[in-house]
Amino acid sequence: MTIAWGAVCRAKQGQVVSGDVYLVHEYGEGQLIASVIDGLGGGEEAARAARLAHQMLLQYPDYPLQELIRRSHAALHGTRGAVIGLLRLELASSIASYVGVGNIGMQVYSRQPIKPISKNGILGFRLPTLLELRYVYDPGDIFVIYSDGVSTHFAQDGKINIKQPAQGLAEQVLATYGKLNDDATVVAIKTIENV
């Protein structure tokens, strides 16, 4: 199985720097981690907090998800803090794992009822009891991770064209449902069966 992905990140109106950061990183044999990290508030200080978590994920991509969250939490002490959604796909076994802290959302387009949830908390301040959700996904499933600058209503919108390339999907979700008064980020990942 292979993946195709697209991402778009926009600063809130009137700001140059977005406090959101995203990551899509393939490593090892058929492993991928993807994340949306939203630094609290906006601007440079928010971006600095988000980048610290981003660096932690890049440095240790093969660590267990909960360990990555705990290390990011420790790295963010003394910053504004951030919220995070962290997804791992194991392409050979079609296993998806997800851990979320704070108000990052994930929508999964699948025949199966995959409903990832995040626990309330803030990296760098208050780490909740982490909940790691694991699923077996089907080829063709689509994972969309988004910051709270995107309205959750897009998930019920039948006019979102999920058949388009991943980059177009990310851009359509942001263009239609992004809020101007907040940083907004969308990462779309499509799983594709090798034929």
MDAnalysis code that builds the backbone (N, CA, C; Angstrom):
import MDAnalysis as mda
import numpy as np

u = mda.Universe.empty(585, n_residues=195, atom_resindex=np.repeat(np.arange(195), 3), trajectory=True)
u.add_TopologyAttr("name", ["N", "CA", "C"] * 195)
u.add_TopologyAttr("resid", np.arange(1, 196))
u.add_TopologyAttr("resname", ["MET", "THR", "ILE", "ALA", "TRP", "GLY", "ALA", "VAL", "CYS", "ARG", "ALA", "LYS", "GLN", "GLY", "GLN", "VAL", "VAL", "SER", "GLY", "ASP", "VAL", "TYR", "LEU", "VAL", "HIS", "GLU", "TYR", "GLY", "GLU", "GLY", "GLN", "LEU", "ILE", "ALA", "SER", "VAL", "ILE", "ASP", "GLY", "LEU", "GLY", "GLY", "GLY", "GLU", "GLU", "ALA", "ALA", "ARG", "ALA", "ALA", "ARG", "LEU", "ALA", "HIS", "GLN", "MET", "LEU", "LEU", "GLN", "TYR", "PRO", "ASP", "TYR", "PRO", "LEU", "GLN", "GLU", "LEU", "ILE", "ARG", "ARG", "SER", "HIS", "ALA", "ALA", "LEU", "HIS", "GLY", "THR", "ARG", "GLY", "ALA", "VAL", "ILE", "GLY", "LEU", "LEU", "ARG", "LEU", "GLU", "LEU", "ALA", "SER", "SER", "ILE", "ALA", "SER", "TYR", "VAL", "GLY", "VAL", "GLY", "ASN", "ILE", "GLY", "MET", "GLN", "VAL", "TYR", "SER", "ARG", "GLN", "PRO", "ILE", "LYS", "PRO", "ILE", "SER", "LYS", "ASN", "GLY", "ILE", "LEU", "GLY", "PHE", "ARG", "LEU", "PRO", "THR", "LEU", "LEU", "GLU", "LEU", "ARG", "TYR", "VAL", "TYR", "ASP", "PRO", "GLY", "ASP", "ILE", "PHE", "VAL", "ILE", "TYR", "SER", "ASP", "GLY", "VAL", "SER", "THR", "HIS", "PHE", "ALA", "GLN", "ASP", "GLY", "LYS", "ILE", "ASN", "ILE", "LYS", "GLN", "PRO", "ALA", "GLN", "GLY", "LEU", "ALA", "GLU", "GLN", "VAL", "LEU", "ALA", "THR", "TYR", "GLY", "LYS", "LEU", "ASN", "ASP", "ASP", "ALA", "THR", "VAL", "VAL", "ALA", "ILE", "LYS", "THR", "ILE", "GLU", "ASN", "VAL"])
u.atoms.positions = np.array([
    [0.844, -1.188, 0.000],
    [0.000, 0.000, 0.000],
    [0.884, 1.246, 0.000],
    [0.448, 2.252, -0.724],
    [1.175, 3.527, -0.731],
    [0.225, 4.622, -0.245],
    [0.774, 5.804, -0.074],
    [-0.077, 6.932, 0.323],
    [0.216, 8.134, -0.566],
    [-0.785, 8.993, -0.662],
    [-0.609, 10.305, -1.275],
    [-1.135, 11.300, -0.256],
    [-0.495, 12.443, -0.159],
    [-0.951, 13.396, 0.846],
    [-0.860, 14.830, 0.323],
    [-1.611, 15.684, 0.968],
    [-1.581, 17.106, 0.665],
    [-1.827, 17.876, 1.954],
    [-1.371, 19.115, 2.003],
    [-1.540, 19.911, 3.222],
    [-1.604, 21.384, 2.869],
    [-2.328, 22.115, 3.695],
    [-2.411, 23.555, 3.535],
    [-2.501, 24.182, 4.925],
    [-1.795, 25.308, 5.086],
    [-1.715, 25.980, 6.386],
    [-1.818, 27.479, 6.139],
    [-2.728, 28.132, 6.855],
    [-2.970, 29.562, 6.632],
    [-2.976, 30.289, 7.975],
    [-2.274, 31.403, 8.039],
    [-2.300, 32.221, 9.258],
    [-3.643, 32.938, 9.356],
    [-4.039, 33.279, 10.581],
    [-5.308, 34.016, 10.720],
    [-5.173, 35.393, 10.106],
    [-6.325, 35.948, 9.762],
    [-6.358, 37.233, 9.074],
    [-5.553, 38.276, 9.847],
    [-4.688, 39.007, 9.137],
    [-3.906, 40.059, 9.768],
    [-2.577, 39.585, 10.333],
    [-2.343, 38.272, 10.332],
    [-1.072, 37.731, 10.841],
    [-0.221, 37.227, 9.684],
    [1.087, 37.322, 9.849],
    [2.002, 36.802, 8.834],
    [2.390, 35.367, 9.177],
    [2.600, 35.101, 10.461],
    [3.072, 33.791, 10.920],
    [1.893, 32.985, 11.458],
    [1.799, 31.734, 11.032],
    [0.784, 30.841, 11.593],
    [1.356, 30.137, 12.817],
    [0.541, 29.982, 13.841],
    [0.949, 29.216, 15.021],
    [0.729, 27.722, 14.837],
    [0.209, 27.335, 13.669],
    [0.022, 25.913, 13.341],
    [1.244, 25.396, 12.590],
    [1.580, 24.142, 12.841],
    [2.631, 23.457, 12.091],
    [2.098, 22.064, 11.769],
    [2.436, 21.553, 10.596],
    [2.036, 20.171, 10.282],
    [3.260, 19.360, 9.899],
    [3.096, 18.056, 9.967],
    [4.183, 17.128, 9.631],
    [3.578, 15.908, 8.946],
    [4.172, 15.509, 7.835],
    [3.895, 14.202, 7.232],
    [5.267, 13.620, 6.925],
    [5.605, 12.523, 7.579],
    [6.978, 12.010, 7.521],
    [6.957, 10.488, 7.358],
    [7.495, 10.033, 6.213],
    [7.629, 8.580, 5.989],
    [9.019, 8.160, 6.448],
    [9.080, 7.018, 7.113],
    [10.360, 6.555, 7.644],
    [10.327, 5.029, 7.688],
    [11.501, 4.439, 7.858],
    [11.575, 2.979, 7.985],
    [10.940, 2.289, 6.784],
    [10.443, 1.093, 7.013],
    [9.796, 0.324, 5.953],
    [8.294, 0.535, 6.028],
    [7.775, 1.426, 5.203],
    [6.332, 1.596, 5.129],
    [5.682, 2.151, 6.385],
    [6.376, 3.039, 7.064],
    [5.826, 3.690, 8.262],
    [5.645, 5.178, 7.962],
    [4.603, 5.749, 8.526],
    [4.348, 7.166, 8.326],
    [3.784, 7.761, 9.598],
    [4.283, 8.934, 9.979],
    [3.590, 9.696, 11.021],
    [3.128, 11.010, 10.412],
    [1.971, 11.437, 10.865],
    [1.401, 12.705, 10.404],
    [0.848, 13.417, 11.620],
    [0.976, 14.742, 11.611],
    [0.544, 15.488, 12.778],
    [0.139, 16.903, 12.392],
    [-0.837, 17.434, 13.120],
    [-1.127, 18.868, 13.108],
    [-0.912, 19.346, 14.542],
    [-0.106, 20.389, 14.688],
    [0.237, 20.949, 15.994],
    [-0.168, 22.421, 15.978],
    [-0.942, 22.828, 16.965],
    [-1.460, 24.195, 17.024],
    [-0.936, 24.852, 18.292],
    [0.024, 25.768, 18.114],
    [0.540, 26.521, 19.248],
    [-0.539, 27.464, 19.777],
    [-0.645, 27.583, 21.109],
    [-1.717, 28.398, 21.690],
    [-1.558, 29.868, 21.324],
    [-2.697, 30.506, 21.098],
    [-2.679, 31.901, 20.668],
    [-2.326, 31.959, 19.192],
    [-1.527, 32.933, 18.822],
    [-1.127, 33.048, 17.423],
    [0.230, 33.702, 17.335],
    [0.730, 33.833, 16.121],
    [1.987, 34.539, 15.884],
    [3.223, 33.733, 16.248],
    [4.324, 34.439, 16.434],
    [5.639, 33.808, 16.555],
    [5.773, 32.916, 17.790],
    [5.230, 33.337, 18.933],
    [5.361, 32.518, 20.147],
    [4.585, 31.204, 20.019],
    [3.435, 31.274, 19.397],
    [2.657, 30.056, 19.150],
    [3.411, 29.139, 18.195],
    [3.989, 29.731, 17.156],
    [4.740, 28.946, 16.174],
    [5.954, 28.282, 16.819],
    [6.618, 29.002, 17.746],
    [7.802, 28.443, 18.415],
    [7.438, 27.188, 19.209],
    [6.319, 27.245, 19.923],
    [5.874, 26.076, 20.694],
    [5.572, 24.912, 19.756],
    [4.849, 25.206, 18.672],
    [4.480, 24.138, 17.728],
    [5.724, 23.520, 17.080],
    [6.709, 24.363, 16.763],
    [7.926, 23.845, 16.115],
    [8.723, 22.929, 17.043],
    [8.708, 23.208, 18.342],
    [9.414, 22.334, 19.289],
    [8.829, 20.921, 19.264],
    [7.504, 20.822, 19.234],
    [6.868, 19.497, 19.162],
    [7.179, 18.844, 17.819],
    [7.147, 19.624, 16.759],
    [7.452, 19.135, 15.409],
    [8.857, 18.519, 15.372],
    [9.834, 19.205, 15.981],
    [11.216, 18.694, 16.006],
    [11.297, 17.361, 16.744],
    [10.536, 17.241, 17.839],
    [10.544, 16.001, 18.624],
    [10.032, 14.828, 17.774],
    [8.965, 15.062, 17.014],
    [8.398, 13.997, 16.168],
    [9.378, 13.594, 15.074],
    [10.049, 14.577, 14.488],
    [11.004, 14.271, 13.420],
    [12.212, 13.516, 13.952],
    [12.600, 13.845, 15.187],
    [13.802, 13.244, 15.770],
    [13.570, 11.775, 16.152],
    [12.355, 11.456, 16.621],
    [12.083, 10.097, 17.132],
    [10.815, 9.505, 16.499],
    [10.730, 9.431, 15.169],
    [9.470, 9.020, 14.552],
    [9.036, 7.592, 14.902],
    [10.003, 6.742, 15.251],
    [9.656, 5.343, 15.511],
    [9.282, 5.082, 16.972],
    [9.338, 6.109, 17.825],
    [8.934, 5.918, 19.229],
    [7.427, 5.666, 19.299],
    [6.968, 4.978, 20.351],
    [5.521, 4.833, 20.538],
    [4.857, 6.211, 20.605],
    [3.633, 6.297, 20.090],
    [2.949, 7.596, 20.017],
    [2.836, 8.266, 21.381],
    [2.481, 7.501, 22.402],
    [2.303, 8.111, 23.725],
    [3.630, 8.664, 24.250],
    [4.718, 7.969, 23.938],
    [6.047, 8.455, 24.352],
    [6.390, 9.753, 23.611],
    [6.044, 9.814, 22.340],
    [6.280, 11.044, 21.576],
    [5.499, 12.215, 22.169],
    [4.265, 11.953, 22.566],
    [3.443, 13.005, 23.176],
    [4.074, 13.448, 24.502],
    [4.518, 12.487, 25.317],
    [5.113, 12.836, 26.615],
    [6.405, 13.637, 26.429],
    [7.223, 13.245, 25.462],
    [8.463, 13.984, 25.202],
    [8.175, 15.396, 24.690],
    [7.160, 15.517, 23.838],
    [6.774, 16.841, 23.334],
    [6.274, 17.712, 24.481],
    [5.486, 17.110, 25.372],
    [4.972, 17.823, 26.550],
    [6.139, 18.385, 27.371],
    [7.149, 17.558, 27.615],
    [8.310, 17.994, 28.394],
    [9.068, 19.106, 27.658],
    [9.189, 18.977, 26.333],
    [9.935, 19.972, 25.545],
    [9.227, 21.327, 25.536],
    [7.907, 21.329, 25.736],
    [7.134, 22.569, 25.638],
    [6.964, 23.295, 26.970],
    [7.497, 22.736, 28.069],
    [7.451, 23.491, 29.335],
    [8.115, 24.845, 29.116],
    [7.509, 25.907, 29.616],
    [8.087, 27.235, 29.454],
    [7.692, 27.929, 28.162],
    [6.888, 27.254, 27.319],
    [6.362, 27.902, 26.112],
    [4.873, 28.190, 26.335],
    [4.237, 28.727, 25.322],
    [2.791, 28.948, 25.387],
    [2.008, 27.644, 25.428],
    [2.645, 26.573, 24.988],
    [1.952, 25.291, 24.914],
    [1.308, 25.092, 23.549],
    [0.837, 23.874, 23.312],
    [0.255, 23.533, 22.022],
    [-0.714, 22.376, 22.195],
    [-1.572, 22.218, 21.196],
    [-2.406, 21.013, 21.116],
    [-1.937, 20.224, 19.899],
    [-2.216, 18.904, 19.896],
    [-1.623, 18.053, 18.865],
    [-2.552, 16.898, 18.506],
    [-2.548, 16.556, 17.242],
    [-3.142, 15.302, 16.776],
    [-2.043, 14.533, 16.082],
    [-1.838, 13.279, 16.464],
    [-0.698, 12.502, 15.975],
    [-1.187, 11.152, 15.463],
    [-0.941, 10.898, 14.187],
    [-1.394, 9.680, 13.502],
    [-0.194, 8.894, 13.014],
    [-0.232, 7.573, 13.211],
    [0.777, 6.696, 12.596],
    [0.052, 5.694, 11.705],
    [0.561, 5.535, 10.493],
    [0.059, 4.498, 9.592],
    [1.172, 3.488, 9.359],
    [0.830, 2.214, 9.555],
    [1.756, 1.128, 9.232],
    [1.215, 0.494, 7.958],
    [1.875, 0.792, 6.838],
    [1.298, 0.463, 5.539],
    [1.235, -1.041, 5.284],
    [2.215, -1.802, 5.779],
    [2.218, -3.242, 5.511],
    [1.056, -3.947, 6.202],
    [0.726, -3.519, 7.429],
    [-0.327, -4.202, 8.198],
    [-1.648, -3.441, 8.204],
    [-1.689, -2.283, 7.539],
    [-2.906, -1.454, 7.490],
    [-3.408, -1.088, 8.887],
    [-2.466, -0.787, 9.787],
    [-2.832, -0.359, 11.140],
    [-2.693, 1.159, 11.230],
    [-3.732, 1.797, 11.735],
    [-3.681, 3.235, 12.018],
    [-3.755, 3.416, 13.527],
    [-2.883, 4.252, 14.080],
    [-2.907, 4.571, 15.508],
    [-3.007, 6.078, 15.645],
    [-3.753, 6.541, 16.651],
    [-3.957, 7.979, 16.822],
    [-3.963, 8.348, 18.298],
    [-3.269, 9.443, 18.616],
    [-3.345, 10.057, 19.939],
    [-3.533, 11.557, 19.734],
    [-4.504, 12.128, 20.440],
    [-4.721, 13.560, 20.324],
    [-4.816, 14.205, 21.695],
    [-4.233, 15.402, 21.814],
    [-4.336, 16.206, 23.030],
    [-4.841, 17.587, 22.624],
    [-6.016, 17.940, 23.118],
    [-6.592, 19.237, 22.777],
    [-7.485, 19.159, 21.550],
    [-7.800, 20.332, 20.996],
    [-8.860, 20.397, 19.996],
    [-8.378, 20.286, 18.551],
    [-7.553, 19.291, 18.278],
    [-7.240, 18.930, 16.893],
    [-8.251, 17.853, 16.489],
    [-8.774, 17.964, 15.289],
    [-9.773, 17.001, 14.836],
    [-9.220, 16.062, 13.784],
    [-9.851, 14.895, 13.663],
    [-9.522, 14.002, 12.559],
    [-10.800, 13.385, 12.029],
    [-10.969, 13.489, 10.719],
    [-12.096, 12.878, 10.030],
    [-11.544, 11.736, 9.183],
    [-12.157, 10.562, 9.286],
    [-11.725, 9.418, 8.487],
    [-12.862, 9.027, 7.554],
    [-12.558, 8.999, 6.272],
    [-13.522, 8.515, 5.281],
    [-13.230, 7.036, 5.049],
    [-14.139, 6.182, 5.524],
    [-13.914, 4.740, 5.525],
    [-15.262, 4.035, 5.576],
    [-15.278, 2.777, 5.141],
    [-16.504, 1.976, 5.313],
    [-16.691, 1.602, 6.783],
    [-15.612, 1.684, 7.544],
    [-15.672, 1.308, 8.962],
    [-15.950, 2.543, 9.820],
    [-16.541, 2.339, 10.985],
    [-16.803, 3.486, 11.865],
    [-15.549, 3.882, 12.641],
    [-14.635, 4.591, 11.985],
    [-13.401, 5.026, 12.644],
    [-13.619, 6.458, 13.133],
    [-13.668, 6.642, 14.452],
    [-13.967, 7.966, 15.032],
    [-12.885, 8.329, 16.045],
    [-11.745, 8.845, 15.574],
    [-10.681, 9.212, 16.505],
    [-11.130, 10.354, 17.414],
    [-10.714, 10.314, 18.665],
    [-11.029, 11.406, 19.579],
    [-9.760, 11.852, 20.290],
    [-9.732, 13.132, 20.619],
    [-8.616, 13.704, 21.375],
    [-9.078, 13.956, 22.807],
    [-8.146, 13.895, 23.735],
    [-8.446, 14.187, 25.142],
    [-8.112, 15.650, 25.424],
    [-8.883, 16.276, 26.316],
    [-8.613, 17.666, 26.674],
    [-7.260, 17.783, 27.362],
    [-6.516, 18.804, 26.997],
    [-5.219, 19.032, 27.612],
    [-4.399, 19.969, 26.750],
    [-3.218, 20.314, 27.241],
    [-2.309, 21.211, 26.521],
    [-0.890, 20.705, 26.731],
    [-0.180, 20.449, 25.636],
    [1.234, 20.086, 25.744],
    [1.988, 21.234, 26.414],
    [2.793, 20.895, 27.390],
    [3.572, 21.910, 28.095],
    [2.904, 22.382, 29.379],
    [1.590, 22.100, 29.545],
    [0.877, 22.538, 30.750],
    [0.198, 21.382, 31.471],
    [-0.744, 20.744, 30.786],
    [-1.577, 19.748, 31.452],
    [-1.771, 18.575, 30.513],
    [-1.058, 17.503, 30.794],
    [-1.161, 16.325, 29.945],
    [-2.267, 15.420, 30.490],
    [-3.242, 15.068, 29.664],
    [-4.298, 14.171, 30.137],
    [-3.799, 12.732, 30.178],
    [-4.627, 11.843, 30.692],
    [-4.361, 10.416, 30.528],
    [-4.491, 10.136, 29.043],
    [-3.420, 9.676, 28.421],
    [-3.415, 9.559, 26.965],
    [-4.247, 8.357, 26.512],
    [-4.992, 8.576, 25.450],
    [-5.826, 7.531, 24.864],
    [-5.302, 7.264, 23.466],
    [-4.782, 6.054, 23.248],
    [-4.297, 5.698, 21.914],
    [-5.325, 4.784, 21.263],
    [-5.806, 5.200, 20.107],
    [-6.804, 4.427, 19.374],
    [-6.118, 3.729, 18.212],
    [-6.411, 2.439, 18.052],
    [-5.804, 1.662, 16.964],
    [-6.904, 1.041, 16.120],
    [-6.706, 1.104, 14.811],
    [-7.688, 0.569, 13.874],
    [-6.973, -0.181, 12.768],
    [-7.675, -1.128, 12.166],
    [-7.239, -1.673, 10.885],
    [-8.023, -0.898, 9.831],
    [-7.313, -0.291, 8.900],
    [-8.006, 0.510, 7.888],
    [-7.999, -0.227, 6.547],
    [-8.854, 0.228, 5.646],
    [-8.970, -0.378, 4.321],
    [-8.213, 0.458, 3.297],
    [-7.660, -0.178, 2.257],
    [-7.082, 0.599, 1.163],
    [-8.146, 1.539, 0.608],
    [-7.771, 2.759, 0.367],
    [-8.736, 3.738, -0.104],
    [-9.247, 4.648, 0.998],
    [-9.021, 4.276, 2.261],
    [-9.445, 5.144, 3.360],
    [-8.670, 6.464, 3.308],
    [-9.341, 7.520, 3.752],
    [-8.760, 8.859, 3.722],
    [-8.786, 9.433, 5.137],
    [-7.650, 9.954, 5.565],
    [-7.509, 10.555, 6.891],
    [-7.309, 12.055, 6.723],
    [-8.139, 12.858, 7.379],
    [-8.013, 14.318, 7.314],
    [-7.813, 14.834, 8.743],
    [-6.651, 15.409, 9.006],
    [-6.341, 15.978, 10.326],
    [-6.427, 17.496, 10.179],
    [-7.055, 18.158, 11.149],
    [-7.257, 19.597, 10.989],
    [-7.225, 20.307, 12.336],
    [-6.773, 21.566, 12.306],
    [-6.733, 22.379, 13.526],
    [-8.100, 22.999, 13.776],
    [-8.259, 23.635, 14.942],
    [-9.574, 24.174, 15.296],
    [-9.921, 25.434, 14.512],
    [-9.021, 25.868, 13.624],
    [-9.348, 26.944, 12.704],
    [-10.194, 26.470, 11.527],
    [-10.555, 25.185, 11.557],
    [-11.409, 24.603, 10.517],
    [-12.669, 24.083, 11.196],
    [-13.810, 24.441, 10.667],
    [-15.081, 23.994, 11.244],
    [-15.256, 22.491, 11.051],
    [-15.714, 21.804, 12.101],
    [-15.940, 20.357, 12.016],
    [-17.096, 20.021, 11.074],
    [-17.863, 21.020, 10.654],
    [-19.034, 20.753, 9.807],
    [-18.667, 20.164, 8.448],
    [-17.394, 20.321, 8.028],
    [-17.044, 19.794, 6.705],
    [-17.265, 18.285, 6.632],
    [-17.180, 17.618, 7.794],
    [-17.319, 16.156, 7.819],
    [-18.714, 15.703, 7.359],
    [-19.709, 16.565, 7.531],
    [-21.071, 16.204, 7.107],
    [-21.401, 16.729, 5.714],
    [-20.448, 17.378, 5.068],
    [-20.720, 18.031, 3.787],
    [-20.522, 17.044, 2.640],
    [-21.619, 16.652, 2.015],
    [-21.540, 15.718, 0.890],
    [-20.943, 16.330, -0.362],
    [-20.782, 17.664, -0.380],
    [-20.238, 18.319, -1.582],
    [-18.703, 18.360, -1.580],
    [-18.093, 17.983, -0.452],
    [-16.626, 17.879, -0.443],
    [-16.252, 16.699, -1.342],
    [-15.406, 16.963, -2.334],
    [-15.040, 15.922, -3.306],
    [-13.853, 15.111, -2.784],
    [-14.167, 13.967, -2.168],
    [-13.085, 13.167, -1.583],
    [-12.351, 12.328, -2.629],
    [-12.838, 12.330, -3.864],
    [-12.173, 11.555, -4.926],
    [-11.018, 12.333, -5.562],
    [-10.957, 13.646, -5.316],
    [-9.895, 14.449, -5.924],
    [-8.552, 14.146, -5.257],
    [-7.435, 14.569, -5.873],
    [-6.125, 14.360, -5.243],
    [-6.080, 14.952, -3.833],
    [-5.213, 14.402, -2.997],
    [-5.156, 14.784, -1.582],
    [-4.927, 16.282, -1.401],
    [-4.063, 16.877, -2.232],
    [-3.795, 18.314, -2.083],
    [-5.056, 19.130, -2.365],
    [-5.790, 18.745, -3.396],
    [-7.041, 19.438, -3.717],
    [-8.066, 19.297, -2.606],
    [-8.115, 18.112, -2.003],
    [-9.046, 17.874, -0.888],
    [-8.711, 18.789, 0.292],
    [-7.437, 18.845, 0.660],
    [-7.020, 19.711, 1.771],
    [-7.383, 21.166, 1.476],
    [-7.125, 21.594, 0.241],
    [-7.403, 22.983, -0.132],
    [-8.905, 23.278, -0.134],
    [-9.716, 22.300, -0.597],
    [-11.166, 22.529, -0.624],
    [-11.729, 22.639, 0.798],
    [-11.258, 21.759, 1.691],
    [-11.743, 21.814, 3.081],
    [-11.386, 23.166, 3.703],
    [-10.151, 23.618, 3.498],
    [-9.742, 24.893, 4.090],
    [-10.503, 26.064, 3.466],
    [-10.637, 26.051, 2.143],
    [-11.302, 27.167, 1.456],
    [-12.761, 27.272, 1.880],
    [-13.410, 26.124, 2.104],
    [-14.843, 26.129, 2.410],
    [-15.118, 26.303, 3.896],
    [-14.266, 25.728, 4.750],
    [-14.574, 25.664, 6.183],
    [-13.533, 26.304, 7.090],
    [-12.485, 26.904, 6.518],
    [-11.483, 27.583, 7.346],
    [-12.057, 28.859, 7.946],
    [-11.705, 29.134, 9.205],
    [-12.151, 30.360, 9.885],
    [-11.081, 31.434, 9.700],
    [-11.516, 32.640, 9.367],
    [-10.547, 33.716, 9.132],
    [-9.922, 34.219, 10.432],
    [-10.630, 34.021, 11.568],
    [-10.150, 34.581, 12.834],
    [-9.251, 33.612, 13.602],
    [-8.740, 32.584, 12.920],
    [-7.846, 31.627, 13.582],
    [-6.886, 31.060, 12.544],
    [-5.701, 30.643, 13.005],
    [-4.818, 29.872, 12.134],
    [-5.566, 28.605, 11.742],
    [-5.371, 28.161, 10.499],
    [-6.109, 26.980, 10.033],
    [-5.192, 26.082, 9.220],
    [-5.246, 24.781, 9.522],
    [-4.393, 23.801, 8.850],
    [-5.197, 22.542, 8.556],
    [-4.980, 21.983, 7.377],
    [-5.617, 20.720, 6.986],
    [-4.551, 19.828, 6.362],
    [-4.468, 18.582, 6.821],
    [-3.611, 17.575, 6.196],
    [-4.522, 16.434, 5.734],
    [-4.440, 16.079, 4.463],
    [-5.253, 14.980, 3.916],
    [-4.305, 13.870, 3.447],
    [-4.589, 12.643, 3.899],
    [-3.769, 11.487, 3.539],
    [-4.669, 10.434, 2.926],
    [-4.341, 10.002, 1.701],
    [-5.116, 8.968, 1.025],
    [-4.279, 7.691, 0.970],
    [-4.897, 6.587, 1.360],
    [-4.217, 5.293, 1.254],
    [-4.616, 4.658, -0.079],
    [-3.635, 4.103, -0.760],
    [-3.854, 3.603, -2.112],
    [-3.344, 2.165, -2.183],
    [-4.180, 1.283, -2.681],
    [-3.776, -0.123, -2.811],
    [-2.842, -0.265, -3.993],
    [-1.716, -0.936, -3.774],
    [-0.811, -1.218, -4.888],
    [-1.443, -2.289, -5.766],
    [-1.481, -2.049, -7.062],
    [-2.064, -3.058, -7.979],
    [-1.000, -3.677, -8.835],
])
